[in-house]
Amino acid sequence: MARQAILPQTAPFNDSERASLDSVLGGATPIQRAWLAGFLAGLDAAGGQNAVAPAAPPKASEPLTIIYASESGNCEALAGTVAKLAKKSGFKPKVVDFADLDIATLPGAKNVIAIAATWGEGEPPARATRAYNELMADGAPRLDGVNFGVLALGDTSYVEFCAIGKALDARFEALGGKRSVDRADLDLDFDKPAADWIKNTLKALAPAPSADNVVAVDFAGRAAVEDDDAEPSREPVVVEVVDHINLNSSLSDKETIHLALEFPDGAPAYEPGDSLEIYPENDPALVEEILKATNLAGDESLRKALLAERDITTLSATTVERFVKATGHSEAQKLIDSGEVKAWIEGRHLIDLIETFPATFSAEHLNTITRPLPPRAYSIASSRKEVGDEVHLAIVAVRYDSHGRSRSGVASVHVADRIKNGAKLRVKLKPNRHFRLPQDPATDIIMVGPGTGVAPFRAFVQERRAIEATGRSWLFFGDRHFTHDFLYQLEWQDALEDRSLTKIDVAFSRDQPEKIYVQDRIRQHAKEVVEWLDGGASFYVCGDANRMAKDVRNAVVQAYAEVKSLSDTDAEAAVAALERTHRYQQDVY
């Protein structure tokens, strides 16, 4: 068989020269080609002088394992950034989701970077729970000889700030690993410090340079690396509100806003399961309270910053510490010294701190003790195949009282009270590739979404209707009252009629003396749920992470135990197997 020519006709050689070079290069190994490339480059750099000695063969790239535990996708995105920069620094990176991690492989990983988020009150992200628990168990393997670094993401509004990252850092060391760089504990405004930490960590993990240290170049993978640089824009866009509807009745004690947003240049390429981040503004009345309490009401520039740029509600132990450092307030310092600060801040906001401990303030002080106002992510409740250039959301207004003061959710009440049809909002798409419909439209799906947790399942049903999916679909929905709180009731009835939804089971907790929740309905239908799952169905849960998601999972484990007469251990293993094969997926908050 004739060997394929390597040099193009346009190469600056005549036919015989091109044939000779093709003959040599066509049979060369990758190492020989890499040596020749380096030799010729060196020859040019030396002004065309003959090389004194042949260059050393290229060394293999330094291995690097990057593991991430992510709930909202931030850790996953950072892991991808680390991998891209590591390639350019001579590493051979491997990115592993904690959900897919086999901890038995860690002892063979020379260098490990762990990027972990903390969820709820000091818990690992739901998808990372299995591997995290195995790593923390007595039977975890030794990590002697493994160099590691941990990047922890968290939220200072929670008491257990960055608890999972801290625990991983300590555990790697306890198992014999060598900490190559100090752990970084980052709040919601993590972009800049994370970039600095990644740069320093790759430098710390890099092998010591030597005279013969020639990094191997993967010419075949070069185009892929360049393609990785072409990331989509991370900038928000401005959209118009075209629908603003309260889904609850006027007699409900809840207010759930259906929000339809229109994109001026066409909707982004979102998929069912993705989220949309809204950039909210703070309550103007709360801004005025803070300006009055700090005697800064005349500062118009500060007023604008507090309205749209700074987080003026979150109160954490870190906030109190920054407050003391900025103002030198002795009584606030006593609160820290007493060890009671975490208990004191519970249910309170920044305004409580400022009013309880009056001090002389400047605009710089407020900027120092607050963090940037972060966007809020909401599950998309629509399919592009049905709504075109719109995105729909379902947002419940958060309102409550604590310590004698009315409180409200920043984004949810901004949407409920201060956004109307025709208003403009800044938003940004937040993809979620871990919450996706099955690739095969013939696959059955079970969806569990109480309250606004039903939002992505509206998108699922719309998508399956549009593609004429043949698989069955089963929705478990719950809320407080059938009459007042049955979100999208008419749409579900239409879906049942056109068979885009096969069946629905509802649980309205306040319509009878004994409260009934979606997990109770799952237990009632345990046999059929297990039959669907044994038949290949995928199971989806969206909503509250602290209680509902755990109760639903326990109900599925219990269903397996009862229906298949399994022990608790085997029933747990059955559900864990669904999770490992991505047939049990959660989008929880």
N, C-alpha and C positions, 0 to 999 in steps of 0.2 A: 504494500500500500504506500502510495506517494506521501511524503511528509508535507504537512501544510506549511506554507511560507509564513515566516514570522515578520520579516521586515516588509513594510508596504512599498508599493511601486514608487511612491513619492520620496522614499529615503534617499539621501544624497550619496548614493553609490551606483556604479554601473552594474549591469546584469551579472557579470562574473563575480564581482565583489559581494553583491547581495546574495548570490547562491552560496558562496563560501561561508558568509556569516550565518546564513540560515542553517547550513550543515552543522556548524559548531553549536550555535545556540539551541537548535532544535533538540539536540541530545543532552543538553546541559541540565544538571539538577538545580533545584531552587537555590541551594547553597552556593553552587558555582556561579549562578547568575547574580546573586547578591554580592559575592566577592568581586566579580567583574565590575559591577556598578560602582562599588566603593573604590576599586582600584583606579578606574577611569576618572572618577571625581577627584581622587587624591592626586592623580597625575596632572590634571588641569590646575589644581590649586598650587602645585609645586612648579608651575611654569613649564610643564611638558618634560621635566627630568624623569629619568627612569627610576622606578622605585628601588630602594636598596634591598628591601626584604618583602616577601609576600605578606599580605595582610592576614591576620588571624581569621579563622572561620567565625561566622557570627554566632553569638551566644543566644540561647533561647530567652524569650521575654520572661520577665519576673512574674510569677503567678500571683493573682489577687482575687480573693473571693469576697464579693459584696453581698451581704444579706440584709434584707429590709423587712420590717414589720410595719405595715401601713394600713390605715383605715380610710383616710380621705384621699390618699394618693400622693401626699407630699413626700413621704419617705421614698416611695417608688420613683418619683421624678428625680429626687436627689441621687438615688442609686444609679439611675441612668446617666446623670451628669458625671458622677464619679467614674463610671465605666468609660465614658467618652474621653475624659481628661487623662485617665490612667493609660489608655491606648497610646496617647500622644507622649506619655512619659516613659514608655518602654515596658509597661506592664501587659500581661495577658489577663484581662479581667473576666470574671464569671459572675453574673448577677443571679441571685437566688431569692425567691420569695420565701418568707418564713413558712407560708402555707405549704410549700413544696419541699422544705428543708428536711434532709435526713441527717440528724445530728451525728451519726456514725462517720460521716464524711469530714467533719470538722478537723479531727486530728491530722488529716493529710493536707490541710490547707495551710500553706506556709504563712500567708498574710491574709488577715480578715478585717474587713471594715463592716461594722454593724450600724445600721441606721434604723432607729426604733421610735415609734410614737407611743405615747401613753394615752389610754382611753378611759373615760369615766373617772372613777375614783381609784386610780392607780392600777388599772388592768391593762393587759396586752390587747392589741386589736383582735377582733374576733377570729380572723383568719389565721392569726399567729399563735393562738392559744395552745394547740397541740404541741408544736415544736418547742414553744417556750416552756411549757410544763415539763417536757422531756428533758430539756436542758437544765432545769432547776432540780430535777429529781436526783436521788442518790446514785442511780445507775448511769449518769451522764459520763461520757468518755473524757479522759484526760486530754489537755490541750498543750502539753509540754512542747516547746519549740515553735508554737504558733504566735506570731506577732499580731497584735490587734489594736484597733481604735474604735471608739463608740461615739456616734453622734446621736444625741437624744433630742427629740422634739416633744413639746408639751404646751400647756396653756397655764399661765400663772393664775388664772381665775379658779383653777382647781387646787385643792389642798396638796394632793400628791403630784407635784410638778415633776415631770420627766422621770417618774418612778421606774418605768420599764427600762429605760436606757441606763439608769443608775444600777438597777439590778443586774442587767446583762454585763455591764462593766465589771462589777464586783465578782460575778460568777465566772467570767472568762479568766480573771486573775486567780480565783480560788481553784480553778481546774488546771492551773499551771501555765496559762498563757502569759505572754510578755506584753505589757502595755507600752506601745510605741509612741503614743501621744495622749495627752490628757483628754478626758471626755469633755464634750461641749453640751451644755443644757440650754436649749434655745426655745424662746417664746414664739408667738405667732408671726412676729416680724423677723423671720429667720434667714431671709435671702442672703444678705451681706455677710453675717457671721458664719453661715454655713459655707459660703464660697471660700472664705478665709480658712476655715477649718479643713476643708477638703484639700486645698492647696498645701497647707502645712503637713497634713497627714500623708499625702502621696510623697512628699519630700522625705518625711521620716521613714517611710516604709521602703523607699527606693534602695537598691543595693549600693554598696560603696563602690565608687568608680575605680577602675583599674586600667592599666595601659592597654590591655587586650580586650577591654569591654566593648564589643561591637554588638549593638542591638540588632536582632533579626528584623528584617522589613518584610511585611506581608503585602507584596505588590497586588495580589489578587483582591485583598480586602480594602485596598486604598479607596476605591470609589465608594464603598459602603461607609467608611469613616467620614468622607466628605459629605455624603448624603445625610449623615447624622447631624451635621452642623446646621442643616436647613430646618430649624425648628419652627413650628408655627408661632405666630406672635402671641406674647403673653399679656398684651395690652388689652384693657377692657374696651368695649364699644358702647355707644349710646343707642338705646332702643326706645320705641314709643309704646306706651300702654294703650292697647286697643280694647281691652275688656277688663273690668274690675267688678267682680260679682261676689257677694257674700253667699256661700253655699249653705250656710245654716239658716234656719228659720229665725224670725224676729223674736221668738220666745226662747231661743237657745241661750245658754250661758256661755257659748263659745262663738267665735267669729273666724270663719275660715274663708280666706279670699282666693277665688280663682282669678289668676292674673294671666292675661294673654299679652305677649310682647311681640312686636313686629320689628324685624331687622331691616334697616334701610337698604343694605346691599345684599339681601338674601340671608336666610338663617344659616348658621354654621353647620358643618356636617356632623350633627349630633346623632347619637344612637339611643334607643330605649335603654334606660339604665344610667345614662349620664346625668350630671347635675349642672345647674347654672348658678354662678355666684353673683349675688347682688351687692353692690357697693351702696350702703345706706347712708343716711344722715341722722345725726342725733336729734333728740327732742329739743326744739328751740327753748321750751320752758325750762328744761334742765340746764341748758347752756346758760340761761340768764341767772338761774340759782347759783351756779358755780361762779359766774362773774361777780355777782353781788357778794357772795361769801368771801371772795378773795380781794374785794375792792378794786376790780379791774374792769368794771362795766364800761369804761370809756375807751377800751382798747378794741377798735373795730377789727383790726387784723387778727387779734386773738379770738374774737368772736367767730370769725369765719373758720379759723382753724379748728376750734372746738366743735363747730357744727358738722364739719365734713371730713376732718382729717385725724382727730385724736379720739382714742377710746376713753370716754369720760364716765363709764359705768363700772368697768371691772375694778374690783378691789381685791388685792392679794397681799400676802405677807411681803412680797417683793415691793409692792406699791408703798406699803407703810415704811419699809426700810429706806426707800428712795425719798419719801416724804421727810423722814427724820434727817437724812443726810442733807437735803436741800434747805430745810428750815431750822434744824437744830432744836426741834421741839422736845423739851425734856419729858413731858407727860406721855407723849407718843413713844419715846424711848423706853419709858418704864413699862409700857404695854408689851413692847418687844422683849424686854428683859424678864418679864414675868412668865413668859412662855404661853401666854393666853391670847396672842395675836390671832392665831388661826381660828380659835373659837369666836373671837370678837368680830372678825370680818364676815362671818357666815351670815348671808342674807342682807349684807350692807353693800353700799356703793361708794364711789369716790366722794360724793357730796357729804356722806355721813362722816368721813374722815376729816374733811375740811371744816365742817361745822363743829365737830366734837373737839378738835384741837386747833383753835384759831391761831393763825400765824401770818406774818408779813409775807406776801406772795409777789412774785413777778411772773411775767409770761414765760420766762425761761424755766422757772420752777415747775409750772404746769406741764411744760413740754418734757421736762426731765422725768416727772413722776408718772406720766401717761405713756402709753404705747400707740403706735399707729392704729387707726380704726380699721379692723380687718373686714373683708367681705364675708357674707353669710351664704352658704351653699344650700340649695334646695333641689330636690329630685325633680327632674323634668317629667311633666305629666302629659306628654303628647308625642306623637310620631310624626316626623316630617312627611311621611307618605300620606298622611291624612290632613295635616294642617298647613302644609307648605312652608312659607317663610315666617312662621310664627313659632314661638316657644310658650308652652303653658306651664304654669306652676300652681301649686295649692299650698297656701301659707296660713297657718293658724296664728292669730294674734295672741301674744303672750302678755298677760296682765296678772298681777298679784300684789298683795300687800305684805310688808315685813317691817318690823321695828317702827310701826306707826307711819309708814310712808308708802304711797302707791308706787309700784315699780312696773316697768314694761320692757319687753324685748326690743332691742334697738331696731333691727331690720323689720321684724314682723309688724310692729306698730307703725313704723314709718310707712310701710306698704298699706296697712289697714286705714290709717288716719290721714295721711298727708299725700297719698298718691291717688290720682283719679285718672279717668280716661283722658288721653292726650298728653299726660305727663311723660317726662323723660327719665330714664334710669340708666346708670352705668352697670354693665353686666359682663361676665366672662364665662365661657364654657369650661366646665371641669369634667373631662372624660372619666369614665369608670369602667375599665375593661374587665373588672372582676365581677360585674353585675350585668350579665348579658343573657339574652334569650339563646336557647339551643340553636346551633347551626342548622340542624335538621328540623324543618317546620312540622314534621310528623311526630315530633317528640311531645309528650304530654307535659304540662306544667301545673304546679300548685303554687299559688301566690297567697302570702299572708301579710296583710297591710292594714292594721287598724288606724283610724284617724287619717292624718295626712300621709301616713305610710302607704296609703293606697295610690299615691301619685304615680310612681313608676309603673304600676300595674295598669293604669289607664293607658299609658304609653305602650305597654306590652300588648294589650288587647287591640288597640288601634293598629299596631304594626302587624299583628297576626291576621287581623281582618284584611288589611291591605294586600298581604302576600298570599292570602287564601290558605293559611296554614291548616293542615289536616289533623294536627295533634289536638287532644282535648285540653281544656283549661278549667281550673277550679280556683275560685277566689274565696278567701276567708277575710271578711271585713268586720270591723267592730268600732263602736263609738258609744256615746252615752245614751241617746234616745233615738228610737226609730223615727219618730215624727219630726224631730228637729235637726238631727245630725247625720242623716244618711247621705253622705257625700256622693254626688254623681248618680243618685238613685235611678233616674230616668235613663241614663246612659247604660247602666248595667242591665236594665230591663230590655233595652233595645239590643244589647249584645247577646243576651240570652235568646232573643227571638231570631237573630240572624246567625246564631251558633258560633260567633266569634268568642263567646264565653259559654262553656259547657254547663257549669253549675256554680252557685254562690251560696255560701253559708255565712250568716251574720250573727253577731253577738252584741246586743245593746245592753250595757252593764247596768243602767239605772232604770230599766223598764220593769223590773221585778225586785222583790225584797232581797233576793240573793244575787250578788253581782256575777255576771257571766261574761267571760272574755274569749278571745279567739282561741287561746290554748285549750279552753274547755270544749269548744266545738271540735277541735282536732282530736281530743280524747274520745269524744262521742262518735267520731267517724274513724276511729283508729284502724279498723280492719280495711276499709276502703283506701285510706291514706297509704298504708303499707302495700296494698295491692298495686296502687299507682306507682309507688316508688320501686317495687320489685319489677314492675313492667318497664322501667326505664325513665320514669318521670323525673323532671328537675324540680327542686323545691326552693322557693324564694321567700325571704323575709325582709321587710322594710319597716323601720320605725324605731321606737325607744330601745336603746341598748341596755339600759340599767336593769329593767325588769322584763318587759315584754319579750324581747328576743331570747333571753335566757329561759323564760317560762315556755315559750314555743319550742325551743330545742329540747327541753326536758320532756315536753309532751310527745314529741316525735320519738325520743329514746324510749319512753314508757310505752308508746304504741308498738314498737318493735318487740319489747320485752313481753308484752301481753299477747300480741297476735301470733308471734313465732315461738313463744315459750322460751325466751332467751334469759340468761342471767343478766344482771345489771351491767356487768363488764362487757358481755358480748353485744348487748343492745347498744351500749355506748360505742363500741367498735364499729357497729353497723352504720351509725350516723357519721362517725369520723371518716369512714370509707366514702360516704357520699360527699363529704367536704373535700377530701383529697382528690376526688375525681371531678370536682367543681359541679356537682349536681345538687349541693346544698349551698346556696349563696345568700349572703346578707349585705344589706345596705342600711346600717344602723347609726344612730346619732344620740 
